[in-house]
Each structure stands twice: as C-alpha cells, then as structure tokens.
C-alpha cells in the first residue's frame, strides 16, 4: 500500500473521529449521541489498524462498537432518551468554564508532549509483520502478562455481580411502586 | 512506518481527550456524561497504542486491552446506577443530584 494512500485513509479516519466526537457532545438526544459514538469508535479502530494494532482494532469493533454500545442503546431506549439542548439560550457560565478547562487540558497535553518529545517521536521502531496480530497478543497475554489477564477477568466478574445487584428491585423501590399504584 | 508519525496520533488523542472532558463538564444528562467518558478512555487507548508502535513493544497494546475491559465494567455499573435512578423517579440530571455535596 502506498504512502499517500495511508495518509489519505489516516486523514479521513482522524477527521471522522474528531467530528463524531464533537457530534457526541452536541446532540441533544442521547440516542443520536450514542450513534455518533459508534462512528467515533469505528474510525478509531481504523487508526488502530494503521498503528499496527490489528487485534485491538478487531476488539474495538466487537467489544466497544458492538457489545457496549448495544447495551447503551438498550438503556437509552428503556429510559426514553430525554433531550437536553446543550447550547440553547446562549453561552452560560458553565459552558464558558468548561471551554476554558478543556482548552487548558489540551494545551497542557500538547505542551508536555512537545517539550518532552523533541524529535524522539519521529522514528518509529521497525516491527515485523506479526506485530499486533492475535497470535502475538495472545502469546504475550498468557506468558508475560498472565496476572493482568487474570485480574481483568476478576474485574469483569465483579462488574457483572454489581450489575445484577443494581438491577434487582429493593424493598424501598417496591414500596414506592405500591404507593404509586394506590395513588 | 507508513503514513503520519506517531506524534500526529498523539495530537489526535489529545484533542479527543479534551473534547471528552468538555462533554463531561458541559452536559447534564448522565447518559451523555458516560458517553463522553468513553471518548476520554478511547483517547487514552489511542495514546497507549501509538507509544506501543513507537517502541515496537506489545506492552502498550496489552494495557489498552485491560483499559477496554475496565471501560466495559464501568459502563455496566454506570448504566445500572442510571437505571436504578430512573426507577426511583430521580431526575436524570447531574446538576440536581447534589445530596452528597457538603
């Protein structure tokens, strides 16, 4: 694949990624925001692919754009996405302060990277074709990083148990529903 | 490495992180705050993957996979809390939920 083609794909993916991120925070309806986040995750997967992280790109599409976002859309459908217009009624103090705070964050990040890096970021290491492939990731996950693998499974188990506990009706909620039914 | 340098990936990640932080600060719907948090987590993932590519080591990619698992867990618990809030007829507005404020 030619260098120019890679640049073209990169630019499309990067602008898609930034544009859909802006769309996520500016839509009033949470349903549209979730759809924009799916586009954001998909274009990030393209960037991962260009950075030689094939397995992570696949995991991103399967786990994030697939499983996590379907769960999000189910909850938004269940709650009936209520719109709150973020930019209605002119600029507020909250909006102004948020812009200042996030701009400060961005400048800090860029300054830190720019000052620390000099030209250390220009020459990426040469890697073989198998870099980032499922086989390589799996081998390293089950040898060097076995502890991280096991802890990840425990985190997921705890989250599943927590989700079940949060999802069960408590006595207070049952009483609330009964008073609602009587009223 | 074909295409842009790693520094361009890092710039995208930085801008993405700021957009996510802006969303978390600005929006009042807890659902959209969670979505913005996902943007921030993904910006961090992009940074990890770029540095993994720069050094030619897999450790950053393993870290990014762990971040994905943590993000999935966070979404489960966050959405569970939001559903529990709506079942208790609490307003879905993070500005209204100030019981814990001192």
Interface residues (C-beta under 8 A of the other chain):
Chain A: X1 X3 X6 X7 X9 X10 X14 X17 X18 X21 X22 X24 X25 X30 X33 X34 X37 X40 X41 X44 X47 X48 X50 X51 X52 X53 X55 X56 X59 X60 X63 X64 X67 X68 X71 X72 X75 X76 X78 X79 X81 X82 X84 X86 X94 X95 X97 X98 X99 X101 X102 X103 X105 X106 X109 X110 X113 X117 X121 X122 X124 X125 X126 X127 X131 X132 X136 X137 X140 X141 X145 X148 X151 X152 X155 X156 X158 X159 X160 X162 X163 X166 X167 X169 X172 X173 X176
Chain B: X1 X2 X3 X4 X5 X6 X7 X8 X9 X10 X11 X12 X14 X15 X16 X17 X18 X19 X20 X21 X22 X23 X25 X26 X27 X28 X29 X31 X32 X34 X35 X36 X38 X39 X42 X45 X46 X49 X50 X52 X53 X54 X55 X56 X58 X59 X61 X62 X64 X65 X66 X68 X69 X70 X71 X72 X73 X74 X75 X76 X77 X79 X80 X81 X82 X83 X84 X86 X87 X88 X89 X92 X93
